[in-house]
Amino acid sequence: MAASTKCAAGGAGSSKAQCGAQDATEDSLRLYRTMLLIRHFEESVRRLAAAGETPGLVHLCSGQEATNVGVVLALREGDYIASHHRGHGHCIAKGAPIDLLLAEILGKAPGICGGRSGSMHVVDLPRGNLGTNGIVGGGIPLAAGAALAARARGTGEVAVCFFGDGALNQGLLHECMNMAAIWNLPVIFVCENNGYGEFTAMEDVTAGPSVNARGEVFGIPSIAVDGMNVRAVRSATLAAAARARVGEGPSFLVCNTWRYGGHHAGDKQDYKDNDETKRWEALDPLITFAHTLMAEKRASRDDLAAIEAEVAGQVKAAVAFARAAPQPALEALEAHVHG
Ligand SMILES: Cc1ncc(C[n+]2csc(CCOP(=O)(O)OP(=O)(O)O)c2C)c(N)n1
């Protein structure tokens, strides 16, 4: 695996071309590592949920890592995201420490929101994360508002809202797309289309010629993206963010992807067809990207195994931390309550 300390320091003995190649390798490995971290994190949450240790429902994003990571790792530090109910991967990609995120999901005191939010309302403002959200489509106006504020300040940030295919028929989406288009807001609408809303197939409840058409009708550039391919997602997001930063307004990315788990941890998914499941599993974003990295000679099988062992260790430590963490104190019950 390439090391780039020489390049980062601009040191002697490293040509521009070598440094470019090393940077590209580091960048690719960062995409891989972040996706892997999300997968291990979610699989640990699945086990904790099965053991009854997560208060309330958890919705896991295993399978959707390329969309999570491809979008967020195309953004700059000050940019905003607004997530949805399946949002742990977005939080991790935006830099949330996994021990504090897991403590939040378990409702523990050191959690990112003091144990008050659980899985579905994790707000991490220092990292520009406007929150996971239990209301279908609820993050859309939050991102549009952050984009409006960024434009008013003239500071160049971009805001992304993630939503599932279930939000395609929410009035909120259409109101915000209309407003973002007429005001040229620097917002990127990202539909993580995993084919199902709860237990219902998307095409059974969604009218119109295509999902893209939902954005096109407002004059918003709208494209379908291979949501299992992290590089494809990132390039599409970089292009959308570049347009937004120079005042060209919103974009709509329809990332076609797949959730491995059910609607919530514990859903047996008998509404899905086995052949369809197998077809999507063959596109697993981690397995296919690992093959790409090896084919491009950016990493060997051993390199990837070492990354996996490291990530597994980090998640194991986060689980131990979160499980041992205290519950919020009773005296803190009414803190942050207004009225
Ligand atoms: C406004 C609103 N309506 C209904 C619900 C109940 N609900 C929770 S998740 C969900 C389905 C969401 O599906 P989708 O957006 O496709 O996301 P996915 O779960 O597939 O990732 C529904 C209907 C809700 N939380 N909010």
The ligand as a Gaussian input file, in Angstrom:
#p B3LYP/6-31G(d) Opt

LIG

1 1
 C      -44.283000      11.781000       6.969000
 C      -44.134000      10.319000       7.329000
 N      -44.989000       9.417000       6.815000
 C      -44.863000       8.096000       7.121000
 C      -43.871000       7.684000       7.979000
 C      -43.713000       6.183000       8.315000
 N      -42.525000       5.695000       7.604000
 C      -41.337000       5.572000       8.213000
 S      -40.135000       5.052000       7.179000
 C      -41.222000       4.918000       5.901000
 C      -40.783000       4.427000       4.553000
 C      -39.634000       5.186000       4.022000
 O      -39.209000       4.611000       2.846000
 P      -38.035000       5.207000       2.028000
 O      -38.110000       6.696000       2.055000
 O      -38.031000       4.581000       0.696000
 O      -36.724000       4.847000       2.835000
 P      -36.114000       3.411000       3.160000
 O      -36.709000       3.008000       4.482000
 O      -36.459000       2.502000       2.046000
 O      -34.661000       3.643000       3.271000
 C      -42.498000       5.309000       6.284000
 C      -43.662000       5.336000       5.378000
 C      -43.021000       8.656000       8.529000
 N      -42.046000       8.348000       9.355000
 N      -43.149000       9.974000       8.167000

